[in-house]
């Protein structure tokens, strides 16, 4: 059987004439949709890192050797940074602990 790790909301009750119930919001979630979002964030971060590194290395190598399509490779760098930003954002929003 697969176990789930997550927070449980707790209810407290005071009984002194008037009943009052208060709840607490759990610090963690048992939302199963967070797991795919976390994995997508990791994949997107790694893809952004690879795009940035390949764009820099191949682009500068082509530029130093006088190739005409160096700007195509260099243009991968900003795309990689967008992937890095998106991936880190997704992993932080999923907050898998």
C-alpha positions in Angstrom: 0.0 0.0 0.0 1.3 3.4 -0.9 1.5 6.0 1.9 0.7 9.7 1.5 2.6 12.4 3.3 0.7 15.5 3.9 -0.8 17.9 6.4 -4.0 17.3 8.3 -6.3 20.2 9.3 -6.9 20.3 13.0 -10.1 21.6 14.6 -10.2 22.9 18.2 -13.3 23.5 20.2 -13.9 25.6 23.3 -17.0 24.8 25.4 -17.7 27.6 27.8 -21.3 28.5 27.2 -20.9 29.2 23.5 -19.4 26.7 21.2 -16.7 28.0 18.9 -14.8 25.9 16.4 -11.5 27.1 14.9 -9.6 25.4 12.1 -6.0 25.5 11.1 -4.7 25.3 7.5 -2.1 22.6 7.1 1.4 23.6 6.2 1.7 20.8 3.7 -0.7 19.4 1.1 -1.8 16.0 0.0 -2.7 17.3 -3.4 -1.5 14.7 -5.9 -1.4 17.3 -8.7 1.7 18.8 -7.1 3.9 15.8 -8.0 3.6 16.1 -11.8 4.1 19.8 -11.5 7.3 19.3 -9.5 8.6 16.8 -12.1 7.8 19.1 -14.9 9.6 21.9 -13.1 12.8 19.8 -12.8 12.6 18.7 -16.4 12.1 22.3 -17.6 15.0 23.5 -15.4 17.4 20.9 -16.8 16.2 21.6 -20.4 16.8 25.3 -19.8 20.3 24.7 -18.4 21.2 22.4 -21.4 19.9 25.0 -23.9 21.8 27.8 -22.4 25.1 25.8 -22.1 24.8 24.4 -25.7 23.9 27.8 -27.1 26.9 29.5 -25.4 29.5 26.8 -26.2 28.5 26.0 -29.8 27.6 29.7 -30.6 30.9 31.1 -29.5 32.8 28.2 -31.2 31.0 28.9 -34.4 31.6 32.6 -34.1 35.3 32.2 -33.5 35.6 29.9 -36.5 33.8 32.4 -38.7 30.6 30.5 -39.3 27.5 32.4 -40.5 25.0 30.6 -38.3 26.5 31.5 -34.9 23.6 33.8 -34.1 21.2 30.8 -34.4 23.1 29.0 -31.6 23.5 32.1 -29.5 19.8 32.7 -29.7 19.2 29.5 -27.7 20.7 31.2 -24.6 17.7 33.5 -23.8 15.3 30.6 -24.5 17.3 28.5 -22.0 17.0 31.3 -19.4 13.3 31.3 -19.9 13.3 27.6 -19.4 15.3 27.9 -16.2 13.0 30.6 -14.8 9.9 28.6 -15.7 11.4 25.4 -14.2 12.5 27.0 -10.9 9.1 28.7 -10.6 7.2 25.4 -11.2 9.3 23.6 -8.6 8.8 26.3 -6.0 5.1 26.5 -6.6 4.7 22.8 -6.2 6.7 23.0 -2.9 7.3 19.2 -2.7 8.6 18.5 0.8 
